[in-house]
């Protein structure tokens, strides 16, 4: 009898966990923020500390990729598309060597760096005009950022420095 009660109790706990997971309980989704900057060449052009990684892409190669591909492939958010339960949040970890932002935008477009927008033929997103946006959505190399809870709907996130770095999050 005692074993039966314990088995029923264990089954109830397992069922409660399954219902909680199935009901879309709020969760956290990880986003990797990536780049592959070569510190010596990036720092020579942009100034000391612009890149703190021993990456493989020189600054000249980076610009060449932008001109030929319209993006630098190693500069990206992973994943580029994600799903999340309503009330969940994103945890972005900057595993690259440069400063990036994870900024929610109404629509994808250009970033806030005029020189990169000019190379890519982009117009800055309106969010670039938000005072302090780099302080509230910026992630230094090796740092993390957690968003607030996200409501149901489609959420678009963009790096305001490197505007080809994008992720779309569907929240149910």
C-alpha positions as CSV (number, residue, x, y, z in Angstrom):
1,X,0.0,0.0,0.0
2,X,2.8,2.4,0.9
3,X,4.6,1.7,-2.4
4,X,1.4,2.4,-4.3
5,X,1.0,5.8,-2.6
6,X,4.6,6.7,-3.3
7,X,4.2,5.6,-6.9
8,X,1.1,7.7,-7.2
9,X,2.8,10.7,-5.6
10,X,5.8,10.4,-7.9
11,X,3.5,10.1,-11.0
12,X,1.6,13.2,-9.8
13,X,4.9,15.2,-9.6
14,X,6.0,14.0,-13.1
15,X,2.5,14.9,-14.5
16,X,2.7,18.4,-12.9
17,X,6.1,19.1,-14.4
18,X,4.9,17.9,-17.8
19,X,1.8,20.2,-17.6
20,X,4.0,23.1,-16.6
21,X,6.3,22.6,-19.5
22,X,3.5,22.0,-22.0
23,X,1.6,25.1,-20.9
24,X,4.5,27.2,-22.0
25,X,5.8,28.3,-18.6
26,X,8.1,31.4,-19.0
27,X,11.7,30.4,-20.0
28,X,15.0,31.9,-21.0
29,X,16.3,31.5,-24.5
30,X,20.1,31.9,-25.1
31,X,21.4,34.0,-27.9
32,X,25.1,33.8,-28.8
33,X,26.6,37.1,-30.0
34,X,29.5,36.2,-32.3
35,X,32.4,37.8,-34.3
36,X,35.9,36.9,-35.3
37,X,37.9,40.1,-35.2
38,X,41.6,40.2,-35.3
39,X,42.7,42.5,-32.4
40,X,45.8,43.9,-34.0
41,X,44.2,45.0,-37.2
42,X,40.9,46.2,-35.7
43,X,42.8,48.1,-32.9
44,X,45.1,49.7,-35.5
45,X,42.1,51.2,-37.3
46,X,39.5,51.7,-34.6
47,X,41.7,52.3,-31.6
48,X,43.1,50.3,-28.6
49,X,40.5,47.9,-27.1
50,X,38.2,47.9,-30.2
51,X,38.7,44.1,-30.4
52,X,39.8,42.0,-27.5
53,X,39.9,38.6,-29.3
54,X,42.6,36.8,-31.2
55,X,40.3,36.2,-34.2
56,X,41.1,35.3,-37.8
57,X,39.3,38.1,-39.7
58,X,41.5,41.2,-40.3
59,X,39.9,44.7,-40.6
60,X,40.6,44.8,-44.3
61,X,39.0,41.3,-44.8
62,X,36.0,42.5,-42.7
63,X,35.5,45.5,-45.0
64,X,36.0,43.3,-48.1
65,X,33.3,41.0,-46.9
66,X,30.9,43.9,-46.4
67,X,31.6,45.2,-49.9
68,X,31.2,41.8,-51.6
69,X,28.6,40.0,-49.5
70,X,26.8,42.9,-47.7
71,X,27.7,41.3,-44.4
72,X,30.6,39.8,-42.5
73,X,29.5,36.1,-42.0
74,X,31.3,35.6,-38.6
75,X,29.5,38.6,-37.1
76,X,26.1,37.1,-36.2
77,X,23.5,36.2,-33.6
78,X,22.9,32.5,-33.2
79,X,20.2,31.4,-33.6
80,X,18.8,33.8,-36.2
81,X,15.3,32.6,-35.4
82,X,14.0,31.4,-32.1
83,X,10.7,30.6,-30.3
84,X,9.9,31.5,-26.7
85,X,7.0,31.2,-24.3
86,X,5.2,34.5,-23.4
87,X,6.8,36.1,-20.4
88,X,10.2,34.5,-21.3
89,X,13.4,36.5,-21.8
90,X,16.6,36.3,-23.9
91,X,20.0,35.8,-22.4
92,X,22.6,37.1,-24.9
93,X,26.2,36.2,-24.3
94,X,28.9,38.1,-26.3
95,X,31.4,35.5,-27.3
96,X,33.1,37.8,-29.8
97,X,35.8,40.4,-29.3
98,X,33.9,43.5,-30.1
99,X,31.1,45.5,-28.4
100,X,27.7,44.7,-29.8
101,X,24.1,45.5,-29.0
102,X,21.0,43.3,-28.8
103,X,18.4,46.0,-29.5
104,X,14.7,45.4,-30.2
105,X,13.6,47.2,-33.3
106,X,10.2,47.8,-35.0
107,X,11.7,46.8,-38.3
108,X,15.1,45.7,-39.5
109,X,17.3,48.4,-41.2
110,X,20.6,50.1,-40.8
111,X,22.5,50.6,-37.6
112,X,23.8,53.7,-35.9
113,X,27.4,53.7,-37.4
114,X,27.3,56.0,-40.4
115,X,30.4,54.5,-42.1
116,X,29.0,51.0,-42.1
117,X,25.6,52.2,-43.3
118,X,27.3,54.1,-46.1
119,X,29.2,50.9,-47.2
120,X,26.0,48.8,-47.1
121,X,23.6,51.5,-48.5
122,X,21.4,51.4,-45.3
123,X,19.4,54.0,-43.4
124,X,19.6,53.9,-39.6
125,X,16.6,52.5,-37.7
126,X,14.7,55.0,-35.7
127,X,15.9,53.3,-32.5
128,X,19.3,54.9,-33.1
129,X,17.7,58.2,-31.9
130,X,16.9,56.7,-28.5
131,X,19.0,58.4,-25.8
132,X,21.3,55.9,-24.0
133,X,20.4,53.0,-26.3
134,X,23.9,51.7,-26.3
135,X,24.0,51.7,-22.5
136,X,20.8,49.8,-22.2
137,X,21.2,47.2,-25.0
138,X,25.0,47.0,-25.2
139,X,27.1,43.9,-24.5
140,X,30.8,44.2,-24.1
141,X,33.1,41.4,-25.2
142,X,32.6,38.6,-22.7
143,X,29.5,40.2,-21.2
144,X,25.9,39.2,-21.1
145,X,22.5,40.9,-21.4
146,X,19.1,39.7,-20.3
147,X,16.0,41.2,-21.8
148,X,12.9,41.8,-19.9
149,X,9.9,39.5,-20.3
150,X,8.7,39.4,-23.9
151,X,5.0,39.5,-24.7
152,X,3.3,37.3,-27.3
153,X,4.2,38.4,-30.9
154,X,7.2,38.8,-33.2
155,X,10.2,40.5,-31.8
156,X,13.1,41.7,-34.0
157,X,16.6,42.2,-32.5
158,X,19.4,44.0,-34.3
159,X,23.0,45.0,-33.4
160,X,23.0,48.7,-33.8
161,X,26.7,48.6,-34.8
162,X,26.7,45.7,-37.2
163,X,23.1,45.8,-38.7
164,X,23.3,42.4,-40.5
165,X,23.4,40.8,-37.1
166,X,19.8,40.0,-36.6
167,X,17.5,37.6,-34.8
168,X,13.7,37.2,-34.9
169,X,12.0,35.7,-31.8
170,X,8.4,34.3,-32.1
171,X,6.8,34.5,-28.7
172,X,3.6,32.4,-28.1
